[in-house]
Amino acid sequence: MSVIKKIFSGIKDEEVHADFTKYSRGVFTNKYLINVKRVKDKWNIKTSAEFVNYIVRECLKEVNGEFDVKGVIVATFDVSKEAGFPVQRIKQFMGIKQAVIETRTTPDKIITLMDKYPKAFFALTFSTPNSELKVKAKAPKSAKPAATGDKEPVAEFLSVKTTNKGIADDLLFGIGDFKEVAIKHILNIKDIVIPKGEKDPLKMRENAVRKGTIKRMMIVDEKNSEKEVEFEA
């Protein structure tokens, strides 16, 4: 289940918490972007970077045996020392390491790495019997509050053509039949609660609880609607 669906379902877990540690107080517009066109039993989906790990994982579940995969795994450590598959090289900038891969491996080896390091970013491109997945091979931009004059982003970090109804249902929860959907979310982080007695700056940031609202704004076949929920993460 994607983080956004968990929040709107009232689910609080470590994945939801980890996804929000990068946010400060403020209003973050145009987050968790989704554009979907449906053609018969196939969904053409485009999203922003926030959905990459979820969709990559779901597509990996469709693979049996070895498959070809390429892209980058972004982390604060050298993934090549942990990966059970070949890494071409490590690109490093400002303490962030990108493991460049173009190899043939099995999905379980990547899923094992995702389970062990959930905060790493798996920008991977590959095909399965059900899905054709393309992800930009780069690190996502850092989270910053909206500023006047900012260019409105578009859902183009990830593209997947799929017959996997589970992925579509997760992203488009609460939406019935449609031909075209555009969704964006506005995050309003109103408060950050620091654990009492914690003095380590890193742990303060990682363990702090963020409170606020998320507004889900949808355009379904040119009809607008929205829903807002309060959350703690």
N, C-alpha and C positions, 0 to 999 in steps of 0.2 A: 504494500500500500504506500502511495506517495505521501510525503510530508503534509502537503496541503489537504489531502483527503482525511488524513489522521486528525488534523486540527479541526476541520469542519465536522468530524465525527466525534469530537470530544476526547480523542486519545492523546495522552501525554506519555512519551517514552524517551529513551536516550537519543534516538535518531532525530526526533523533533527538536529536542534541546540542542543537540550538536549543530543542527542546521541554522540555528539562530544566534550562536555565539559570536558570529561576525558582525552583528548589528549593534549600533549604539542607539541612544535615544534619538527620536526623530521620525519623520514621515518618509517612507521609501515607496515611491510610485513605480508602476510598471515592473513589478516583480512577478515571478512565476508565470511567464507569458505562455499562452497556448493558442495556436491556430490549427484548426482541423477542417479538412474537406473530406466528405464521405462519397465514395463512388461504389455503389452496390455493396459488396461485402469487404471492401478495403477502405482503410482510413489513411489519409495522407496527413501526417502530424508534423508540426514544427513547434519547437519550444525554445525558451531561454535556458541558460545554463543550469538553473536550479533543479531541473528534472533529469539531468544527464545520468547520474548514478542510478536512479530508479529505473529508467528505461533501459539502460545498458544491462542491468541485472535481469530484468524481465526478458529481454531478448536472449541473453545467455542461457536462460532456462529452456529455450526452444531448441538448443543445439545438442545433438548426440554425436559423440566422437570428436575427432580433430576438425578444426576449421581455421580459416585464414583471418587474421585480425591485425589492424594497424592503428596507430594513434599515439597519444601520450598519456602517461599516468603522472599526475601532478601531486607532489607531496613535499613535506619538509625534510625528508630523509631520502637516501638512495634506495629506490625500489629494487634495483638490480640485485641487491644482497638478499632480498626476501622472495623475489619472484621465482616461480617454478618453470619459467620460460625465458627465452633469450631476450635481452635488452640491447638494442643497437648502440645507444649512447645516452649520456646524461647531460642535459642542458641545465645550467644553473644561473639564476639571477635573483639578487636580493634575498638570498636564503631559501628560495623556492627551487626545487629540483624537478625537472621534467624528464621522465624516463621515456625515450622514444622507442616504440616497438613496431615491428613489421615481421610477423612470424606466423607459424602454424602451431597451435596448441589445443588444449581441451578446455571447455568452459569451467570445469571445476577448479582449475588452477587459478583462474582469474577471480572466481567467486570466493575462493578461500582467502585471497589477498584482500578483497573487498570487505569480507567479514572481519578480518584481523585489523584492517586500517580503514574504518568507515569515514574518516575525515579526508582521505585521499580522494582525488578527482579523476575519474576514469573516462577520459575523452577518447573513446574507441569507436572505430568504424568496422563493421562486418555485416555479413549477410547470413540469414538463417532460412529454414524452409518456409517460415511465416513472415519474415521481416527483412527489409533492406534498410539498414541503419547507417547514417552518416553523421559524424560529430566533428566539429572544428577541433583540430589538434593544437589546442592552446589552453592556457589557464584562464578561468573566468575573471572578469573584472571585480575589484573589491567593492564591498557594499558601502555606498555613501548616500546620505539623505538627499532628497531632490533639491535642486537649485534652480532659480529662475533662469530661463533660457536654455536649460538642458535639452539636448536632442532626444526625442522620444525613441526608445529602443524598439526593435522588432524581434519577433520570435524567429530566430534564424540560427541559433547556436547548434541546434540538433534538428535533424530531419529523419523521419522514419515512415516508410510505406509498409503497412502491416495489415494482416488479417487477424491479428491477435485481439479479440474482443475485450479481453481482460485489461489490456493497456488502455484502450479507448474508454472503457467503463470507469476506470480509476480516474483518469484525467477529467472526464466529462460527467462526473457524478451529479445527479439531479437534473440532467438534461435528457429529454426524450428523443424522438426522431428529428433529424436535421439534415441539411445539406452542407452548411458551413457554419463554423463556430469560431469566435475570437474571445479569449478570456485574458484578463489581467487582474492582478491583485495589488492592493495598496496596503502596505504595512504601516501601522502607527505604533511605534514603540514608546509607550508613555512612561514606563518606570523600569528600572533595573535594580533588583534586590541582591545585594552582595551578601554572601554567607557571613554570619556573625563570627568574629574572631579570626577570620582568614586574612593573612597579611601578605601572602605570596601574590604578586600582581598577575601572574599567569593563571594561577588557580582561581583568583577572584574573577577574572574574565571568563574562564571556562565554566565555572560552577554557578555564576550569577544567573538568576531567573529573570527573564524578560517578560514584561506584562504589557498588553495593549490590545489592539483590534486589528483584524484583517478584513478588508472589504473585497469581495469577489465580484468583479464586474464582467458581465457576459453579453455578447451580441450573438444571438442565435437566429440565423436566417433574417438578419436585419432588425430583429426585435431586441431591445435592450432590457436587461434586468440586473439586479444586484442583490447580494446578501452579505451581511456583516456579522462576525462573531468576535467575542472576546477570547483571549487566549493567555496562557502562561506557558513559557517554554524555557 
